[in-house]
């Protein structure tokens, strides 16, 4: 769970106009709190016209929205298939949780190879989830009662936010952020290291499914240009310049990174639901219309050939 999803109190970039595109949001099908249909409705009600559902390691939320017989999307809303993959990167210093996160925008939701890769990722998530529950029992902070009856099927993408919410419900933490800070965050007593694919495989899987690999909420990019060069060589094509948690100075630095490395700029709320309503999240996020337009042009161009990189 990225730290500091809320807009910063100091140095906040105030959106000069309403944001109409959100290229990074989560639903209940991974670690968000809203059903896919409820997220779509909330986005449309807030004036969003382009929404990427980027659940962790699953396209179940997007498929649920688009399934035959499902309710029509809110009028005027375009929903983009996307996925977020948390890639392990143990050989890169100074990374939060030893990870890099990639949002795959515009992936083919019917791509069998991507589906197989994501299935393995979800399996690794479930194993980590169970090990974390065992660790919490060992340190005297059990949350089994709070999670009783929870869906742990193959399509569900389990994550630490679910455990953090259970810790709050059990009274072991005062908030989800407190649970991460003291209990399940990197290096804390309830933390278990992630297993799964690395950055190269993650980006190859996204590109193989016709998607655009975007490095997500990586505010360290300006001070780690070597990492960006390495990721570009491995297939990176975009970077989140605009994120709800970025202050004005960070946005400016990320714009410089994107321009210098010729990466497509992206952005979004990274909405989960713990930090307020969707309307509040999008009101604190600014994705300029020209950024959204360029990104959509790039995604449409990437659909011209099956399997071609976006």
C-alpha positions in Angstrom: 0.0 0.0 0.0 1.7 3.2 -1.1 2.2 5.6 1.8 0.7 9.0 1.7 -2.1 8.6 -0.8 -3.8 11.7 0.5 -2.8 15.0 -1.0 0.0 16.6 1.0 -0.9 19.2 3.6 2.1 21.3 2.6 3.0 22.2 -0.9 -0.2 20.7 -2.3 -0.9 21.2 -6.0 -4.4 22.6 -6.3 -6.1 21.4 -9.4 -6.8 24.5 -11.6 -9.6 22.6 -13.3 -11.6 19.5 -12.5 -9.8 16.2 -13.5 -11.7 14.2 -16.1 -9.4 11.2 -16.4 -8.2 8.8 -13.7 -5.7 6.2 -14.9 -5.2 4.4 -11.6 -8.0 3.2 -9.3 -8.8 0.0 -7.3 -11.9 -1.9 -6.5 -13.0 -4.6 -4.1 -11.6 -7.2 -6.5 -8.1 -6.4 -5.1 -7.5 -4.1 -2.2 -10.1 -1.4 -2.7 -13.4 -1.0 -0.9 -15.9 -0.3 -3.7 -17.5 -2.8 -6.0 -16.5 -2.2 -9.6 -20.0 -0.8 -10.5 -20.0 1.5 -7.5 -16.5 2.8 -8.4 -17.7 3.5 -12.0 -20.8 5.3 -10.7 -18.8 7.4 -8.2 -16.3 8.3 -10.9 -19.0 9.4 -13.3 -20.8 11.3 -10.6 -17.6 13.2 -9.9 -17.3 14.2 -13.6 -14.7 11.6 -14.7 -15.0 10.5 -18.3 -12.0 8.1 -18.5 -11.4 5.6 -15.8 -8.7 2.8 -15.6 -9.5 0.0 -13.2 -6.0 -1.1 -12.2 -6.6 -3.8 -9.6 -3.6 -5.7 -8.3 -2.9 -8.8 -10.3 -6.4 -9.3 -11.6 -8.8 -8.0 -14.3 -11.8 -9.4 -12.5 -13.2 -6.0 -11.7 -13.0 -4.8 -15.3 -14.5 -8.1 -16.5 -17.4 -7.8 -14.0 -18.3 -4.4 -15.4 -18.1 -5.5 -19.0 -19.7 -8.9 -18.7 -22.8 -9.7 -20.8 -25.9 -8.9 -18.9 -24.2 -6.5 -16.5 -25.7 -3.1 -16.0 -24.6 -0.5 -18.6 -21.8 1.8 -17.7 -22.8 5.3 -16.6 -23.4 7.5 -19.6 -20.3 9.2 -20.9 -17.8 7.0 -19.0 -15.1 5.0 -20.8 -13.5 2.3 -18.7 -10.0 1.1 -19.6 -8.8 -2.4 -18.8 -5.7 -2.2 -16.6 -3.8 -4.0 -14.0 -1.2 -3.1 -11.3 1.7 -5.5 -10.8 3.9 -5.2 -7.7 7.3 -6.5 -8.9 10.0 -7.5 -6.5 13.3 -5.7 -6.9 15.6 -6.8 -4.2 18.7 -5.7 -6.1 17.8 -2.0 -6.2 18.6 0.0 -3.1 16.2 2.4 -1.3 13.0 1.0 -2.7 9.9 1.0 -0.4 9.2 -2.7 0.4 11.9 -3.7 -2.2 9.3 -3.3 -4.9 8.5 -1.4 -8.1 4.8 -1.1 -9.1 3.7 -1.1 -12.7 0.3 -0.2 -14.1 -0.4 -1.9 -17.4 -2.8 0.3 -19.2 -4.9 -0.9 -22.1 -4.0 -4.6 -21.7 -6.1 -7.2 -23.6 -8.5 -8.6 -20.9 -8.8 -11.8 -22.9 -5.0 -12.4 -23.2 -4.4 -16.0 -22.0 -0.7 -15.6 -21.3 -1.3 -12.5 -19.1 -4.1 -14.3 -17.3 -1.8 -17.2 -16.5 0.9 -14.8 -15.1 -1.6 -12.9 -13.0 -3.0 -16.2 -11.7 0.5 -17.1 -10.4 0.8 -13.7 -8.9 -2.5 -14.1 -7.0 -1.3 -17.5 -5.8 1.8 -15.8 -4.4 -0.4 -13.2 -2.8 -2.5 -15.8 -1.1 0.5 -17.6 0.3 1.9 -14.3 1.7 -1.4 -13.4 3.1 -1.6 -16.7 5.0 2.0 -16.3 6.3 1.2 -12.8 7.5 -1.8 -14.1 9.4 0.4 -16.8 11.0 3.0 -14.1 11.9 0.3 -12.0 13.6 -0.8 -14.9 15.7 2.7 -15.5 16.7 3.1 -11.9 18.0 -0.2 -11.8 19.7 -2.2 -9.8 17.2 -4.6 -12.3 15.6 -7.2 -11.1 13.2 -8.7 -14.5 12.1 -12.1 -13.6 13.6 -12.3 -10.4 11.6 -11.5 -12.2 8.4 -13.8 -15.1 8.9 -16.0 -15.8 5.8 -13.8 -13.6 3.6 -13.7 -14.6 -0.1 -10.2 -16.1 -0.8 -11.0 -17.5 -4.2 -8.6 -17.5 -7.1 -9.9 -14.3 -8.7 -9.6 -12.3 -5.5 -6.3 -10.5 -5.2 -5.5 -10.4 -1.5 -3.3 -7.7 0.0 -2.0 -6.1 3.1 -4.7 -3.4 3.2 -7.2 -6.1 4.0 -5.1 -7.3 6.9 -4.6 -3.7 8.0 -8.3 -3.1 8.1 -8.8 -6.3 10.1 -6.1 -5.0 12.6 -8.2 -1.8 13.0 -11.4 -3.8 13.5 -9.7 -5.9 16.1 -8.5 -2.9 18.0 -4.8 -3.5 17.4 -4.4 -0.4 15.3 -6.1 3.0 15.2 -6.1 3.3 11.4 -5.0 1.5 8.2 -2.0 3.9 8.1 -1.2 3.1 11.7 -1.3 -0.6 11.0 1.2 -0.2 8.2 3.4 2.1 10.2 3.7 -0.1 13.3 2.7 -3.7 12.3 2.6 -4.8 8.6 4.9 -2.2 6.9 8.3 -3.1 5.6 10.5 -4.2 8.5 7.7 -4.2 11.1 6.8 -7.3 13.2 4.0 -8.5 11.0 5.7 -8.0 7.7 6.4 -10.9 5.3 8.4 -10.3 2.2 6.5 -10.5 -1.1 7.3 -13.2 -3.6 6.5 -13.1 -7.4 7.8 -11.8 -10.6 10.4 -9.1 -11.1 10.2 -5.9 -13.1 11.4 -7.4 -16.4 8.8 -10.1 -16.4 6.1 -7.7 -15.2 6.7 -5.3 -18.1 7.1 -8.1 -20.6 3.7 -9.5 -19.5 2.0 -6.1 -19.9 3.6 -5.5 -23.3 2.8 -9.0 -24.5 -0.9 -8.3 -23.8 -0.8 -5.1 -25.9 -0.5 -2.8 -22.8 1.5 0.2 -21.9 3.8 -0.4 -18.8 3.7 2.7 -16.5 5.9 3.0 -13.4 3.5 4.0 -10.6 3.8 6.5 -7.8 7.6 6.4 -7.9 8.5 9.8 -6.4 12.1 8.6 -6.0 12.6 8.7 -9.8 14.3 12.2 -9.9 17.1 10.9 -7.6 17.4 7.5 -9.2 17.9 8.1 -12.9 19.9 4.9 -13.3 16.9 2.9 -12.2 14.7 4.7 -14.8 17.3 3.9 -17.5 17.4 0.3 -16.5 13.6 0.0 -16.5 13.4 1.7 -20.0 15.9 -0.8 -21.3 13.6 -3.6 -19.9 10.4 -2.1 -21.6 9.1 0.8 -19.5 7.2 3.3 -21.6 5.3 5.5 -19.2 5.5 7.0 -15.7 3.0 8.5 -13.3 3.8 12.2 -13.2 0.5 13.1 -11.5 -0.5 11.2 -8.4 -2.8 12.3 -5.5 0.1 12.1 -3.0 2.5 14.3 -5.1 3.1 17.9 -4.1 3.7 20.6 -6.6 7.5 20.3 -6.5 7.3 16.5 -7.0 5.0 16.9 -10.0 7.5 19.3 -11.5 10.4 17.0 -11.0 8.4 14.0 -12.4 7.5 16.1 -15.5 11.3 16.6 -16.0 11.9 12.9 -15.6 9.2 12.0 -18.2 10.5 14.6 -20.7 14.2 13.7 -20.2 13.5 9.9 -20.7 10.8 10.4 -23.3 8.2 8.5 -21.2 4.5 8.9 -21.6 3.0 10.8 -18.6 0.2 9.3 -16.7 -1.6 9.9 -13.4 -4.5 9.1 -11.2 -6.0 8.9 -7.7 -4.7 5.5 -6.8 -8.1 5.3 -5.0 -8.8 2.5 -2.6 -11.4 4.0 -0.3 -9.6 4.1 3.1 -8.7 7.7 2.7 -12.2 9.2 1.9 -14.7 9.1 -0.9 -13.9 9.0 -4.5 -15.2 12.5 -5.0 -12.7 13.7 -2.4 -9.9 11.7 -4.1 -10.5 13.1 -7.6 -10.9 16.6 -6.2 -7.3 16.3 -4.8 -5.9 14.9 -8.0 -5.0 16.8 -11.2 -4.4 15.0 -14.4 -4.2 17.8 -17.1 -6.5 17.3 -20.1 -3.6 17.4 -22.5 -1.8 14.7 -20.5 -4.9 12.5 -20.7 -5.4 13.1 -24.4 -1.8 12.2 -25.2 -2.0 9.1 -23.2 -5.2 8.0 -24.8 -3.8 8.6 -28.2 -0.8 6.4 -27.3 -3.2 3.6 -26.0 -5.3 3.8 -29.2 -2.2 3.5 -31.3 -1.1 0.5 -29.4 -4.2 -1.4 -30.3 -3.4 -1.4 -34.0 -1.5 -4.7 -33.8 -2.3 -7.6 -31.4 0.6 -8.1 -29.0 2.5 -5.0 -30.2 3.7 -2.7 -27.4 1.5 0.3 -26.7 
